[in-house]
Amino acid sequence: MKLKLIAAAALMFLFMHGASADEQKLYIYTWDTYADTVLFKKFEQETGIKVVADIYSSNDTLLAKLKSGGAYDIVAPSGNYVPLLTGENLLMPLPDEVKAFGAKMSAMVKNPAYDPDYKYALPLFWGTTAIAVDTKLTKEEVTSWNQFFKRPVGEAASLGMLDDTSTVMDLASIALGKPYCENKPETYKAIQELLTNQKPFVKVYGATGYVERLAANEVAMQMAWSGDAYRARKNNPAIKYVYPKEGVEIWADNLAIPAAAKNVDAAKKFIEFVMKPENMAEYAQYAGMVPSLEAAKPLLPDDFRDAPEFNIPAGVKGEVSITCPPEVVKNYEKIWERLLK
């Protein structure tokens, strides 16, 4: 009997120890370029909470993962996906202490249309989507989206395309002079034709590894997010970030807490940690992104703060990405599925 009691006590200790250890873990699902292990380690040292990070390379992957039951405490959705996630009841309201940081956001992301009261999402970084040109592979002076979507007949495949459906449709719309989310048959047809005619010239569809491909001179032109273009240029000076004359997409990535989160207190502590200006500045430099927190900007090095990838030239129109109605989203998905068959 004594041995049974000792064994039971040992099992109870292991169970309790395991539960306690699990409570001190924060499960993060974030963009592949946002998994800053140094910053995560700093958070762990300050709080005793270990960060366990999983990564994705598109908002569609994030949406699918959460819908399939993926259990995380922090995610980083782009603004135009926040309403989609909340519509599926996949995010929980942010604690009041977290929402209060909204008053400290920079003008570009303050009271964003997708969540003006920061009920579900707090901006982390913002940037643009345009064209990264490898000047070593092409001497062409790129100034227009037409040069990216419409290549000369017979040219070898040399383009890199992102695989984020919303981003691609936004930029196709800009190239065609159409508003975002235009629900017209002729617009869908024009987008389908634009992307289909471009397909023979596309070397790679996909966001995973595209920064490395740019750095290695593997594509002449790449649809790129500004921070990634910055990171690629740091490794390959031949990369030039071009703002096409028709305009660029402006986006914001956010910190949010999934409805299925198991460690909400740790998630709150992590957001509060990231919102300290010195930590935000450090995080922005790792990710190569513009920080949402206004107080973080003066802490950035001059060459980072003034980089061309982070400063839209005067006269270039920036179109803030929005959430399209369900009917438009479904039609976009059909266009994308046909394209990749």
TORBAMAR-369850 format. One line per 8 residues: number of its first residue (from 1); their letters; for each residue x, y, z of N, C-alpha, C. Coordinates in steps of 0.05 Angstrom, whole numbers, plus 5000, padded with zeros to 4 digits. Layout:
REM residues N
NUM> a> X:Y:Z:X:Y:Z:X:Y:Z  ...
REM end
This chain:
REM residues 341
1> mklkliaa> 5017:4976:5000:5000:5000:5000:5017:5025:5000  5039:5024:5017:5057:5048:5018:5069:5053:4991  5078:5031:4976:5090:5035:4950:5070:5047:4930  5044:5038:4933:5024:5049:4915:5019:5078:4920  5020:5086:4946:5016:5114:4953:5039:5131:4942  5064:5120:4945:5087:5135:4935:5086:5138:4905  5078:5116:4891:5075:5118:4862:5054:5138:4854  5032:5137:4868:5010:5156:4862:5019:5185:4866
9> aalmflfm> 5034:5189:4888:5044:5216:4894:5064:5225:4872  5081:5206:4863:5100:5213:4842:5086:5220:4816  5065:5205:4809:5050:5211:4785:5036:5238:4787  5025:5243:4811:5012:5269:4815:5031:5292:4812  5056:5288:4823:5077:5309:4820:5083:5314:4791  5087:5292:4776:5094:5295:4748:5071:5309:4733  5047:5301:4740:5024:5313:4726:5023:5343:4732  5026:5350:4758:5025:5378:4766:5048:5394:4754
17> hgasadeq> 5072:5381:4753:5095:5395:4742:5091:5400:4713  5080:5380:4699:5075:5383:4670:5055:5405:4664  5034:5405:4680:5013:5426:4676:5024:5453:4681  5041:5456:4702:5053:5482:4708:5071:5491:4686  5087:5471:4675:5105:5479:4654:5090:5488:4629  5067:5474:4623:5052:5481:4600:5040:5509:4603  5032:5516:4627:5020:5542:4632:5041:5564:4627  5067:5558:4629:5087:5577:4624:5098:5577:4596
25> klyiytwd> 5082:5568:4577:5089:5568:4549:5069:5586:4534  5080:5600:4515:5064:5617:4498:5067:5607:4469  5045:5599:4457:5045:5588:4430:5038:5610:4410  5058:5616:4393:5055:5637:4373:5055:5626:4345  5036:5635:4329:5035:5628:4300:5038:5654:4285  5061:5657:4271:5067:5683:4259:5081:5680:4232  5085:5702:4219:5098:5702:4193:5127:5692:4196  5137:5679:4175:5163:5667:4176:5185:5688:4182
33> tyadtvlf> 5181:5713:4175:5201:5733:4180:5197:5747:4207  5177:5739:4222:5172:5752:4248:5180:5734:4272  5192:5711:4266:5200:5693:4288:5227:5701:4299  5228:5722:4314:5252:5733:4325:5260:5718:4350  5277:5699:4347:5285:5682:4370:5299:5698:4392  5314:5718:4385:5328:5735:4405:5308:5750:4422  5289:5763:4408:5268:5777:4423:5251:5758:4440  5244:5735:4429:5229:5715:4444:5244:5706:4469
41> kkfeqetg> 5270:5703:4466:5286:5695:4489:5287:5717:4510  5288:5741:4502:5288:5764:4520:5261:5764:4536  5239:5759:4522:5213:5758:4535:5213:5735:4555  5224:5712:4548:5225:5689:4566:5241:5696:4591  5264:5710:4588:5281:5717:4611:5267:5736:4629  5251:5754:4618:5237:5774:4634:5212:5763:4648  5199:5744:4636:5174:5734:4647:5174:5705:4656  5193:5690:4647:5193:5661:4654:5175:5645:4636
49> ikvvadiy> 5163:5658:4615:5145:5645:4597:5160:5638:4571  5161:5612:4564:5175:5603:4541:5158:5606:4516  5170:5618:4495:5156:5621:4470:5161:5597:4452  5139:5586:4442:5140:5564:4422:5128:5575:4396  5144:5579:4376:5135:5592:4352:5131:5572:4328  5110:5576:4314:5104:5562:4289:5101:5584:4268  5108:5578:4243:5108:5599:4223:5090:5593:4199  5081:5614:4185:5066:5611:4160:5076:5633:4141
57> ssndtlla> 5068:5630:4115:5077:5650:4095:5054:5662:4080  5029:5657:4089:5006:5671:4076:4983:5672:4096  4966:5692:4093:4942:5695:4110:4922:5672:4105  4922:5661:4081:4904:5639:4075:4912:5615:4092  4938:5611:4095:4947:5588:4112:4939:5592:4141  4942:5617:4151:4934:5624:4178:4904:5618:4182  4887:5628:4163:4859:5624:4165:4852:5594:4166  4864:5579:4148:4858:5550:4147:4867:5536:4172
65> klksggay> 4890:5544:4183:4900:5531:4207:4881:5536:4231  4872:5560:4234:4854:5566:4257:4827:5553:4253  4817:5552:4228:4792:5539:4223:4793:5509:4228  4817:5497:4225:4820:5469:4229:4825:5462:4259  4825:5482:4276:4828:5477:4304:4856:5482:4316  4874:5494:4300:4901:5500:4310:4899:5517:4335  4913:5508:4356:4912:5522:4382:4937:5539:4386  4933:5565:4385:4955:5584:4390:4945:5606:4408
73> divapsgn> 4964:5620:4421:4958:5642:4439:4961:5669:4426  4978:5671:4405:4982:5696:4391:4984:5690:4361  4971:5706:4344:4974:5704:4315:4979:5732:4304  4987:5734:4279:4994:5760:4267:4980:5764:4240  4954:5766:4240:4939:5769:4214:4943:5797:4202  4942:5798:4176:4941:5823:4162:4914:5836:4166  4912:5862:4164:4888:5877:4170:4864:5868:4154  4868:5862:4128:4845:5855:4111:4834:5827:4118
81> yvplltge> 4849:5812:4134:4839:5785:4142:4826:5786:4170  4829:5807:4184:4818:5809:4211:4787:5805:4210  4772:5819:4193:4743:5814:4192:4736:5786:4184  4752:5773:4167:4747:5746:4159:4750:5727:4183  4770:5732:4199:4775:5716:4223:4754:5720:4244  4746:5745:4248:4725:5751:4268:4698:5740:4258  4694:5741:4232:4669:5731:4221:4666:5701:4226  4688:5687:4228:4688:5658:4234:4691:5653:4264
89> nllmplpd> 4690:5674:4280:4693:5672:4309:4719:5659:4317  4740:5667:4303:4767:5655:4308:4785:5672:4325  4776:5697:4331:4791:5715:4349:4775:5723:4373  4788:5727:4395:4774:5737:4419:4779:5767:4422  4761:5781:4436:4766:5810:4441:4792:5814:4457  4806:5835:4450:4831:5840:4465:4825:5851:4493  4842:5846:4512:4839:5858:4539:4840:5888:4537  4827:5902:4554:4827:5931:4554:4855:5943:4556
97> evkafgak> 4872:5930:4571:4899:5941:4574:4914:5940:4548  4908:5921:4531:4921:5918:4505:4909:5939:4485  4882:5941:4485:4869:5961:4467:4879:5989:4472  4887:5995:4497:4896:6022:4504:4921:6030:4488  4936:6011:4478:4960:6018:4462:4952:6030:4435  4927:6027:4427:4918:6039:4402:4923:6069:4401  4922:6082:4424:4926:6111:4425:4954:6119:4418  4973:6100:4418:5001:6105:4413:5010:6097:4385
105> msamvknp> 4991:6089:4368:4998:6080:4341:5006:6104:4323  5021:6099:4303:5029:6119:4283:5004:6126:4266  5005:6149:4253:4982:6158:4237:4974:6138:4215  4993:6124:4204:4987:6106:4182:4969:6083:4190  4970:6075:4215:4954:6052:4224:4935:6058:4247  4931:6084:4253:4914:6091:4275:4885:6087:4267  4869:6075:4284:4841:6069:4279:4836:6058:4251  4849:6035:4245:4846:6024:4218:4818:6015:4212
113> aydpdyky> 4810:6018:4187:4782:6012:4179:4774:5983:4186  4793:5964:4185:4786:5937:4191:4779:5932:4220  4788:5949:4238:4782:5946:4267:4789:5973:4281  4773:5993:4276:4779:6020:4285:4782:6024:4315  4769:6006:4331:4770:6009:4360:4789:5988:4372  4805:5974:4355:4824:5954:4365:4811:5933:4382  4787:5926:4374:4772:5906:4390:4785:5878:4388  4796:5871:4364:4807:5845:4361:4836:5845:4352
121> alplfwgt> 4846:5867:4343:4873:5867:4332:4888:5893:4337  4913:5891:4344:4930:5914:4349:4952:5915:4329  4955:5937:4313:4976:5938:4292:5004:5933:4304  5019:5918:4289:5047:5911:4296:5066:5925:4277  5063:5919:4251:5080:5931:4230:5062:5939:4207  5072:5957:4190:5058:5964:4166:5078:5967:4143  5068:5966:4119:5086:5969:4096:5070:5970:4070  5085:5966:4048:5073:5967:4022:5079:5941:4007
129> taiavdtk> 5064:5937:3985:5071:5915:3967:5075:5927:3939  5099:5922:3928:5106:5933:3902:5124:5913:3887  5144:5923:3873:5161:5906:3856:5190:5908:3865  5202:5885:3871:5231:5885:3876:5245:5877:3850  5262:5894:3840:5275:5889:3814:5304:5883:3818  5314:5862:3805:5342:5854:3807:5356:5868:3783  5370:5890:3789:5383:5906:3768:5407:5891:3756  5415:5869:3768:5436:5853:3756:5426:5836:3734
137> ltkeevts> 5400:5829:3736:5388:5811:3716:5373:5826:3694  5366:5851:3699:5352:5867:3679:5360:5896:3680  5364:5908:3657:5371:5936:3656:5347:5953:3649  5324:5940:3648:5299:5953:3642:5292:5973:3665  5284:5997:3657:5275:6016:3677:5246:6011:3683  5241:5999:3705:5213:5991:3712:5199:6013:3726  5176:6021:3716:5161:6043:3727:5131:6037:3729  5123:6014:3718:5094:6008:3716:5088:5979:3722
145> wnqffkrp> 5064:5974:3732:5055:5946:3736:5053:5932:3710  5048:5946:3688:5046:5933:3662:5072:5918:3655  5094:5929:3663:5120:5915:3658:5123:5890:3674  5108:5887:3695:5109:5863:3711:5089:5842:3702  5065:5851:3695:5044:5833:3687:5044:5826:3657  5056:5843:3641:5055:5839:3612:5084:5839:3601  5095:5815:3597:5122:5812:3588:5123:5806:3558  5146:5812:3545:5148:5807:3516:5146:5777:3509
153> vgeaaslg> 5133:5771:3487:5129:5744:3478:5157:5730:3474  5159:5706:3484:5184:5691:3480:5204:5695:3503  5200:5714:3520:5218:5718:3542:5218:5694:3562  5241:5688:3573:5243:5666:3592:5228:5673:3618  5218:5653:3632:5204:5658:3657:5225:5669:3677  5219:5693:3688:5238:5706:3706:5224:5722:3728  5197:5717:3732:5182:5733:3752:5177:5716:3777  5175:5729:3799:5167:5716:3824:5141:5728:3833
161> mlddtstv> 5121:5711:3839:5095:5720:3848:5090:5711:3876  5077:5728:3892:5068:5719:3918:5044:5700:3915  5038:5685:3935:5015:5667:3934:4993:5674:3953  4993:5699:3962:4972:5709:3980:4950:5720:3962  4927:5706:3960:4906:5712:3941:4897:5741:3943  4892:5751:3966:4883:5779:3970:4903:5799:3959  4928:5794:3965:4949:5813:3955:4951:5813:3925  4950:5789:3913:4952:5787:3884:4928:5801:3871
169> mdlasial> 4904:5797:3881:4880:5810:3870:4880:5840:3873  4891:5849:3896:4893:5878:3901:4911:5891:3879  4934:5878:3874:4953:5890:3856:4945:5887:3827  4931:5865:3821:4920:5862:3794:4899:5884:3789  4883:5890:3810:4863:5912:3807:4876:5939:3803  4897:5944:3818:4912:5970:3815:4923:5972:3787  4935:5950:3777:4947:5950:3750:4926:5955:3729  4902:5946:3733:4880:5949:3713:4865:5975:3717
177> gkpycenk> 4872:5990:3738:4858:6015:3743:4831:6011:3755  4827:5988:3769:4802:5981:3781:4803:5985:3811  4781:5991:3824:4780:5993:3853:4782:5965:3866  4792:5963:3890:4792:5938:3904:4764:5926:3905  4762:5900:3903:4737:5885:3909:4714:5892:3890  4720:5901:3866:4699:5908:3847:4684:5883:3838  4658:5882:3845:4642:5858:3840:4628:5860:3813  4644:5858:3791:4633:5860:3764:4644:5837:3747
185> petykaiq> 4628:5824:3731:4638:5802:3714:4661:5810:3697  4659:5834:3685:4680:5843:3667:4707:5848:3682  4705:5855:3708:4730:5859:3724:4742:5832:3730  4726:5812:3738:4737:5786:3743:4750:5774:3718  4737:5779:3695:4748:5769:3670:4775:5782:3663  4776:5809:3668:4801:5823:3663:4824:5814:3681  4818:5809:3706:4838:5799:3725:4848:5771:3716  4829:5754:3710:4836:5727:3701:4854:5727:3676
193> elltnqkp> 4847:5744:3657:4863:5746:3633:4891:5757:3639  4892:5777:3656:4918:5789:3663:4936:5769:3675  4926:5753:3695:4943:5734:3709:4949:5709:3691  4930:5701:3675:4934:5678:3657:4956:5685:3636  4954:5709:3624:4974:5717:3604:5001:5721:3616  5002:5727:3642:5028:5730:3656:5041:5703:3663  5025:5683:3667:5034:5657:3678:5059:5645:3664  5061:5646:3637:5084:5634:3624:5111:5647:3632
201> fvkvygat> 5109:5671:3643:5133:5686:3650:5140:5684:3680  5122:5670:3695:5126:5667:3724:5144:5643:3729  5165:5648:3743:5184:5626:3750:5174:5612:3775  5165:5627:3794:5156:5616:3820:5132:5630:3831  5111:5615:3839:5089:5625:3855:5094:5617:3884  5095:5636:3902:5099:5629:3930:5115:5649:3945  5108:5652:3971:5123:5671:3988:5146:5657:4003  5143:5632:4007:5164:5618:4022:5191:5618:4007
209> gyverlaa> 5211:5629:4019:5238:5629:4007:5243:5651:3986  5223:5669:3982:5228:5688:3960:5249:5709:3966  5253:5715:3992:5274:5734:3999:5301:5722:3991  5304:5696:3997:5329:5682:3990:5333:5681:3959  5311:5677:3945:5313:5677:3916:5322:5704:3905  5311:5725:3916:5320:5752:3908:5349:5756:3914  5358:5748:3938:5385:5752:3946:5404:5736:3928  5394:5713:3918:5411:5696:3901:5409:5701:3871
217> nevamqma> 5396:5724:3864:5393:5731:3835:5379:5710:3819  5357:5699:3830:5342:5678:3817:5318:5688:3801  5308:5712:3808:5286:5724:3793:5292:5753:3786  5284:5761:3763:5289:5788:3754:5271:5809:3767  5246:5801:3771:5226:5818:3784:5209:5801:3803  5203:5812:3826:5187:5798:3846:5166:5815:3858  5141:5806:3858:5120:5820:3874:5129:5816:3903  5133:5839:3917:5146:5837:3943:5134:5855:3964
225> wsgdayra> 5135:5846:3989:5128:5863:4011:5153:5880:4018  5148:5905:4026:5170:5924:4029:5192:5914:4048  5184:5903:4070:5205:5894:4089:5222:5872:4079  5209:5854:4063:5225:5832:4051:5244:5843:4030  5235:5863:4015:5253:5875:3995:5277:5888:4009  5272:5901:4032:5294:5913:4047:5314:5891:4056  5304:5869:4066:5321:5848:4075:5337:5836:4052  5324:5833:4029:5338:5822:4006:5360:5841:3996
233> rknnpaik> 5354:5867:3997:5374:5887:3988:5399:5887:4006  5394:5882:4032:5417:5882:4050:5437:5859:4043  5426:5838:4031:5443:5816:4023:5451:5817:3993  5437:5834:3978:5442:5836:3950:5437:5865:3941  5457:5882:3940:5454:5910:3933:5441:5915:3905  5440:5894:3889:5428:5897:3862:5397:5900:3863  5386:5894:3886:5357:5895:3889:5347:5924:3892  5328:5932:3876:5316:5958:3877:5286:5956:3881
241> yvypkegv> 5275:5970:3901:5246:5969:3906:5233:5991:3890  5215:5983:3872:5202:6002:3853:5173:6006:3861  5165:6032:3862:5137:6040:3867:5124:6046:3840  5109:6027:3828:5097:6032:3802:5079:6057:3802  5077:6070:3779:5063:6095:3777:5033:6092:3782  5022:6067:3778:4994:6063:3782:4986:6063:3812  5007:6058:3829:5002:6057:3858:5011:6031:3870  5010:6030:3897:5018:6006:3912:4997:5999:3933
249> eiwadnla> 4998:5975:3942:4981:5966:3964:4995:5974:3991  4979:5984:4009:4988:5988:4037:4975:5968:4055  4990:5955:4072:4979:5935:4090:4989:5939:4118  4976:5925:4137:4985:5926:4165:4982:5897:4176  5002:5888:4190:5001:5863:4204:4996:5869:4234  4983:5851:4247:4973:5857:4274:4979:5835:4294  4976:5841:4319:4977:5821:4340:4948:5815:4349  4941:5790:4350:4913:5783:4358:4914:5757:4374
257> ipaaaknv> 4893:5752:4389:4891:5729:4406:4869:5711:4396  4876:5686:4387:4855:5668:4377:4834:5661:4398  4810:5655:4389:4789:5648:4407:4796:5622:4423  4812:5605:4411:4819:5580:4424:4844:5582:4441  4855:5606:4446:4879:5610:4461:4876:5598:4489  4897:5585:4499:4896:5572:4525:4911:5588:4546  4927:5607:4538:4943:5623:4557:4940:5652:4550  4917:5662:4556:4910:5690:4549:4927:5710:4565
265> daakkfie> 4932:5703:4590:4949:5721:4607:4977:5724:4595  4988:5702:4586:5015:5703:4573:5014:5719:4547  4992:5716:4532:4989:5731:4507:4988:5761:4513  4974:5768:4533:4972:5797:4541:5000:5807:4549  5014:5791:4564:5041:5800:4573:5060:5803:4549  5057:5785:4529:5074:5787:4505:5068:5812:4489  5042:5818:4486:5036:5843:4471:5046:5867:4486  5043:5868:4512:5053:5891:4528:5083:5893:4525
273> fvmkpenm> 5097:5870:4524:5126:5869:4521:5134:5881:4494  5120:5872:4473:5127:5882:4446:5121:5912:4443  5101:5922:4457:5093:5950:4455:5111:5969:4471  5132:5958:4484:5152:5976:4495:5169:5987:4472  5173:6013:4469:5186:6024:4446:5213:6011:4439  5229:6005:4459:5255:5993:4453:5253:5965:4442  5233:5950:4452:5228:5923:4441:5216:5924:4413  5198:5943:4409:5186:5946:4383:5207:5953:4362
281> aeyaqyag> 5225:5972:4369:5246:5980:4351:5264:5956:4344  5271:5940:4364:5287:5917:4359:5273:5897:4342  5248:5892:4347:5232:5873:4331:5229:5883:4302  5225:5908:4298:5222:5919:4271:5247:5915:4255  5270:5919:4267:5295:5915:4253:5300:5886:4245  5292:5868:4263:5295:5840:4256:5277:5832:4233  5251:5841:4234:5232:5834:4213:5236:5850:4188  5250:5873:4190:5253:5891:4167:5227:5904:4160
289> mvpsleaa> 5212:5914:4181:5186:5925:4177:5184:5952:4191  5165:5968:4183:5160:5994:4196:5143:5989:4221  5152:5998:4244:5137:5993:4269:5112:6010:4270  5091:5998:4283:5066:6013:4285:5067:6033:4308  5084:6029:4327:5086:6046:4351:5102:6071:4344  5090:6094:4347:5103:6119:4340:5128:6123:4356  5128:6116:4381:5152:6121:4398:5175:6104:4391  5171:6083:4375:5194:6066:4367:5210:6077:4345
297> kpllpddf> 5198:6095:4329:5212:6105:4305:5238:6120:4311  5239:6138:4332:5264:6152:4337:5287:6133:4347  5280:6109:4354:5300:6090:4364:5312:6073:4341  5302:6077:4317:5312:6062:4294:5337:6075:4283  5356:6060:4272:5380:6072:4259:5371:6088:4235  5386:6109:4228:5379:6126:4206:5376:6111:4179  5395:6093:4174:5394:6079:4148:5370:6060:4146  5359:6052:4169:5334:6036:4169:5310:6053:4165
305> rdapefni> 5308:6074:4182:5285:6092:4182:5282:6106:4155  5304:6112:4141:5303:6127:4116:5305:6109:4091  5304:6084:4095:5307:6065:4072:5285:6070:4052  5291:6067:4026:5271:6072:4005:5247:6053:4007  5252:6029:4018:5230:6010:4020:5209:6018:4040  5216:6037:4058:5197:6045:4079:5187:6074:4075  5192:6085:4052:5183:6113:4048:5171:6116:4020  5145:6118:4019:5131:6121:3993:5137:6148:3981
313> pagvkgev> 5147:6148:3956:5154:6173:3943:5130:6191:3939  5135:6217:3940:5113:6236:3935:5101:6231:3908  5074:6232:3907:5060:6229:3881:5052:6200:3876  5062:6181:3891:5054:6153:3887:5030:6147:3905  5009:6137:3893:4985:6132:3908:4987:6105:3924  4980:6106:3949:4979:6082:3965:4950:6074:3971  4943:6050:3964:4916:6040:3968:4916:6021:3992  4903:6029:4013:4901:6012:4037:4885:5987:4031
321> sitcppev> 4896:5964:4037:4881:5939:4032:4856:5937:4049  4835:5927:4038:4809:5924:4052:4799:5895:4051  4779:5890:4066:4767:5864:4066:4744:5863:4046  4746:5845:4027:4726:5843:4006:4701:5828:4016  4678:5833:4005:4654:5818:4011:4657:5789:4005  4643:5771:4018:4645:5742:4014:4642:5734:3985  4624:5746:3970:4619:5739:3942:4644:5745:3926  4657:5768:3931:4682:5775:3917:4704:5756:3924
329> vknyekiw> 4707:5749:3949:4727:5731:3958:4725:5704:3944  4700:5694:3942:4696:5668:3928:4704:5669:3899  4697:5692:3886:4705:5695:3858:4735:5697:3855  4748:5711:3873:4777:5712:3873:4790:5684:3876  4778:5669:3894:4789:5642:3899:4786:5625:3874  4764:5628:3859:4760:5613:3834:4781:5621:3814  4787:5647:3812:4807:5657:3793:4834:5644:3800  4840:5644:3825:4866:5634:3834:4869:5604:3829
337> erllk> 4847:5589:3835:4847:5560:3830:4851:5554:3801  4837:5569:3784:4840:5564:3755:4869:5570:3746  4880:5591:3757:4907:5599:3749:4928:5577:3756  4925:5565:3779:4946:5546:3788:4941:5518:3780  4919:5513:3764:4914:5485:3754:4937:5476:3736
REM end
